[in-house]
Amino acid sequence: MTETRQNVKSYGWDLQANFQLGSRNILTAGSSWFLDHSRDFRKNRSQTSIIGFATRLPAPAQFIPANIALGPPSTTYPQRVPKSDFRNLSFFIQDEFKVNKWLRIIGGGRFDRFSIETNPTAGYNPAPPEITGAKPPINLATLPNANGDQITRQTGTGDIGFVLSPNETINIIGRVGRSFRHPNLEELFFTGPATLGFIVANTTVKPETGINTDLGVRIRKSRYTASFNYFNNFYRNFISTEPVSMGSGTLLYQAINFSKLRIQGFEFDNEYSVNLDGSLLTPFISVGYLHGQIIEAVNPFAGTTLKDAPADNITPLKVIAGARWSSRSSRYWTEYNVRAQAHVDRVSPLLTESPFKIAQDLFGLNGFGVHTVRAGYNLQRENARYTLTLGLENLTNEFYREQFQFAPSRGRSLTMGLSVKFF
């Protein structure tokens, strides 16, 4: 029996100011700071018992129940993450300049300073016995210091883009920017068993940086709206938790960096409204496609190259389609939609060549389609708005799991919601 609790207290502030610099220029500047104060608790209670005896031929085959404890219960307190503080201080500035009535240029920059500090924690063992004799061996230099660690980093990011509006109906949008993601507390310090195997901390994992490009078109008319967006994200030191070794009968995982990786794809949204004798019918569809490719990396388990291999945990195609009906006053409405995800055909060698697979690895590749029906009632008063919503989710009661998630999703479910807003 286990008891696990995670207690995270967050403190912070955000400051932002807007400045009108002439008739064409708006400047936004500000700063933010937050502190995540993390404390975990885990209690394991175990006892070994004989639950019965079985007889075999030539005696009659039978099972004889029993309950015989082999010694007293054992209680341990193995902590997965040490007591930690994660701080981030940032300053940012963004400028929007209207060149003329058709073109706006938007650009900005941001400076961040990250500080992570851990403290000695009873029950936290950064070098567990599971890594003893691991093949290939775990690099002990990647493990945290049991007496505490401190990591400090700072970086600058920014982006620039444009909005081109040749008329009131069409907007053409483009953007390019540099992104930055610092590894989180779990990727840096988590040590212990998990659903996928045994995770080993890695304090040497580097921050992830990327060059992100977006290009899109948006069309908006009285009854019709549509948008199409293409994105191309090129990452260096992409952070991913992958199998790195085999130790003590279990697969060992660590957060590692892929040298170069690209994720690109498109998103398409479309809806059209039709008048139906005092009511409104709106069919809609949303399509998203992803393609992930490792440009340069090494398989940490086998030492082989992963050049041009499929990236892990990429769902190729997602579709949401349906229709919404509402009364002219929007007091009553109902909606039907189906959400579908395609089967994952491009599978990373880190999964296909893994010496240790579990059921969720394969279930997580399956495609599925989920049907949902919802209805609602809106009541508007002078100073308040009341909304009652009813929904029947997973209408066909399909057994499925979200791709790359650990547990199956809910079966057919009735949901009810009440929202009250005062103003």
C-alpha positions, 0 to 999 in steps of 0.5 A: 500500500502506498500513499503519495502527496505532492505539495507545491506552493506558488508565489509570484507577481506580474507587472505590465504597462502599455505606452502609446508612442505616437499614433502608430506605435504601442509599446508593452513592457513588464516583468514577472517573478514566481517561486514554486516551493515543492515538497513531496511525501510518499509512504510505502507499507508492504507485507509478505504473506502466503495466501494459499496452498495448491496440490497437484497430480496425482493428488486431486488438484485444488487450492486451499486458501490461507492467510499466513504473514511472513514477518511483520509489515515494513514501512518506508518513506522513499521520496521521489523528488527532493525538497526544491525551490524553482524560481524564475525572474523575467523582463519583457518588452514588445512593440507593435508598429502600424506601418499603414492601414494594411500592415502591422509589425510586432516584435519583442524580446524577453530576458529570463533568469532561472534558479533551482535549489534542492535541500537534503531530504530524508528518504531521497536516494539519488543513487538507488540500488536499481542502477547497480550493474546497469548495462550500459552503466549509468553515468554517476556524474548525472545524478543529483547531490544528496546534500543539495544542488543549485542550478542557475541559468539565464537566457534571452528570447524574442520574436518578430512577426507581421499581420497583413490585412488587404481587406476587412475579411482576410488577415495574413500572419507570419512570425519567427522567434526563438524559444527556450524551455528549462527542464522541470523538477521531475526531469532533473531530480525524479528518481524512482519507479514509474509506470514506464519503468524506473526513472533516474534523475539527470541534473546535466540535461540541458535547456531546450532551445528552438527556432519557431516559424508560423505562417497563416491565413484567416478569413472572417465573414458574417456567416463563415470563418476559416483559418489555416496555419503552418508551423515549423519548429526546429529544436536543439537539445530537445528534452525527452525521457527515454530508456538509457539502460537495463538494471536489476530486471527493469528498464532505466529511463532518464531525461536526455537531450536530442541534438536536433529535432524538427516538429512541423505541421498544419492546423485548419479550422472552418465553420459556417452558420445557416439560418433555420427559421429563427435558429442558427445551425453551425457545422464545423471542422478542425484538422491538425497534422503533425510530423516529427523527425529526429535530425541528429541524435544518438540512441542512449541505450544502443549507441546507434544513430537516430538520424532521420528517425521518427520523433517519439510521442507524435500523434499524426492526425487529429480531427474534430467535426460536428454541428451546433444548433442554437436558438436566435437568442442563444438561450437554448443550444445543443451540439454533436461532435466526434473527435478522432485521432489516427493510428500512429504509423511512424514509430520511434526506434526507441520504442520498436527496438526497446528490450522491454515493452509494456501494454501501454506502449502499444495501446498508445499507438491506436487510433480512436473516435469519440462521440459527444452530445451536449446541450445547454440553457443560458439565462441572462439577467441585468447583472448576472448570467446563468448557464446550465450544461448537460453532456453525454461523452463517449456516446458509443462507450468505446474503450480507448486511451489518449495516445501516449497516456498511461491509463484508459479514458472514461467510458460513457459519461454523463456530465452536468455543469452550472456556471454563474457570472455576476457583473 
